Amino acid sequence: MVAYGLDARSCDELRTSLLEARRAKAQLFIALRCADPDLNARKVADHLAISLCSLHLAFEPTGISVSAVIMKARLTQAKQSLRHFPQRSVLDVALDSGFNNLATFYRAFGRQVGTPPGTHRVPPPKNRCD
């Protein structure tokens, strides 16, 4: 933008595009790294080489915070693991999805999804020979 003599602060359309691009890059980074229990807004901002304030401004139009996006990505990964690998313990799924402990996982899962994690397991198919 600067090379063409444009200033994002003076043009709403350019500013919006810049915010959308930052948000998309942040969401991709979060989706790929959500299993990291240390992932937070600061790490996302550092990866994008922007300030923490700029990161929060990119998410402001959505009404969803960066930490909420991280939590949603972790819970999405956990739900998929519970469905696809029903033999794994809930603790393993929680730890592999970026949660530090089981209590935090159960609390977040119940708050966000509305049901306990165990209800999202798909039972193995019954043996037809029985």
C-alpha positions as CSV (number, residue, x, y, z in Angstrom):
1,M,0.0,0.0,0.0
2,V,2.8,2.4,0.9
3,A,4.6,1.7,-2.4
4,Y,1.5,3.0,-4.2
5,G,1.2,6.1,-2.0
6,L,-1.8,4.8,-0.1
7,D,-2.2,5.1,3.6
8,A,-4.5,2.5,5.3
9,R,-5.5,5.0,8.0
10,S,-7.0,7.3,5.4
11,C,-9.0,4.8,3.4
12,D,-11.6,2.7,5.2
13,E,-11.7,0.0,2.5
14,L,-7.9,-0.5,2.7
15,R,-8.0,-0.5,6.5
16,T,-10.8,-3.1,6.5
17,S,-8.8,-5.3,4.0
18,L,-5.7,-5.1,6.2
19,L,-7.7,-6.1,9.3
20,E,-9.3,-9.0,7.5
21,A,-5.9,-10.2,6.2
22,R,-4.4,-10.1,9.7
23,R,-7.4,-11.9,11.1
24,A,-7.2,-14.6,8.4
25,K,-3.5,-15.2,9.0
26,A,-4.1,-15.3,12.8
27,Q,-6.9,-17.8,12.5
28,L,-4.8,-20.0,10.3
29,F,-1.9,-19.9,12.8
30,I,-4.3,-20.6,15.6
31,A,-5.9,-23.6,13.8
32,L,-2.4,-25.1,13.1
33,R,-1.1,-24.5,16.6
34,C,-4.1,-24.8,18.9
35,A,-2.7,-27.9,20.5
36,D,0.1,-25.9,22.0
37,P,-1.0,-25.3,25.7
38,D,1.2,-22.1,25.7
39,L,-0.6,-20.5,22.7
40,N,-2.0,-17.1,23.5
41,A,-2.7,-13.8,21.9
42,R,0.9,-12.6,22.5
43,K,2.3,-15.6,20.6
44,V,-0.1,-15.0,17.7
45,A,0.8,-11.3,17.5
46,D,4.5,-12.2,17.7
47,H,4.1,-14.7,14.8
48,L,2.4,-12.1,12.7
49,A,5.0,-9.4,13.7
50,I,2.3,-7.0,14.9
51,S,1.5,-5.5,18.2
52,L,-0.9,-7.1,20.6
53,C,-3.2,-4.1,20.2
54,S,-3.2,-4.5,16.4
55,L,-4.2,-8.2,16.8
56,H,-7.1,-7.3,19.0
57,L,-8.2,-4.6,16.6
58,A,-8.2,-7.2,13.8
59,F,-10.7,-9.3,15.8
60,E,-12.8,-6.4,17.1
61,P,-15.3,-6.3,14.2
62,T,-16.1,-10.0,14.8
63,G,-17.0,-9.4,18.5
64,I,-14.9,-12.5,19.4
65,S,-11.7,-12.2,21.3
66,V,-8.4,-13.9,20.2
67,S,-8.5,-16.1,23.3
68,A,-12.1,-17.2,22.4
69,V,-10.9,-18.1,18.9
70,I,-8.1,-20.2,20.5
71,M,-10.5,-21.9,22.8
72,K,-12.9,-22.6,20.0
73,A,-10.1,-24.2,17.9
74,R,-9.0,-26.4,20.9
75,L,-12.6,-27.5,21.5
76,T,-13.1,-28.2,17.8
77,Q,-10.0,-30.4,17.8
78,A,-11.1,-32.2,21.0
79,K,-14.6,-32.9,19.5
80,Q,-13.0,-34.4,16.4
81,S,-10.7,-36.5,18.5
82,L,-13.5,-37.8,20.6
83,R,-15.5,-38.8,17.5
84,H,-12.7,-40.3,15.6
85,F,-10.8,-42.0,18.4
86,P,-13.4,-43.1,21.0
87,Q,-10.9,-45.5,22.6
88,R,-8.7,-42.6,23.8
89,S,-9.2,-41.3,27.3
90,V,-10.8,-37.9,27.8
91,L,-7.6,-36.8,29.6
92,D,-5.4,-37.7,26.5
93,V,-7.8,-35.8,24.2
94,A,-7.8,-32.8,26.5
95,L,-4.0,-32.7,26.8
96,D,-3.5,-33.2,23.0
97,S,-6.0,-30.4,22.3
98,G,-3.9,-27.8,24.3
99,F,-5.6,-28.0,27.7
100,N,-3.3,-28.1,30.8
101,N,-5.7,-30.1,33.0
102,L,-8.9,-32.1,32.9
103,A,-11.0,-29.8,35.0
104,T,-10.3,-26.8,32.7
105,F,-11.2,-29.0,29.7
106,Y,-14.5,-30.2,31.2
107,R,-15.5,-26.7,32.3
108,A,-14.7,-25.2,28.9
109,F,-16.3,-28.0,27.0
110,G,-19.5,-27.9,29.0
111,R,-19.7,-24.1,28.7
112,Q,-19.1,-24.0,25.0
113,V,-20.8,-27.3,23.8
114,G,-23.4,-27.7,26.5
115,T,-22.8,-31.5,27.0
116,P,-20.0,-33.5,28.6
117,P,-17.1,-34.6,26.4
118,G,-18.0,-38.3,26.7
119,T,-21.3,-37.7,24.9
120,H,-19.4,-36.9,21.7
121,R,-17.8,-40.3,21.3
122,V,-19.1,-42.4,18.5
123,P,-19.5,-46.0,19.7
124,P,-17.7,-48.6,17.6
125,P,-19.9,-50.5,15.2
126,K,-21.5,-53.7,16.5
127,N,-20.1,-57.0,15.4
128,R,-22.6,-58.5,12.9
129,C,-21.6,-62.0,14.0
130,D,-23.1,-61.5,17.5
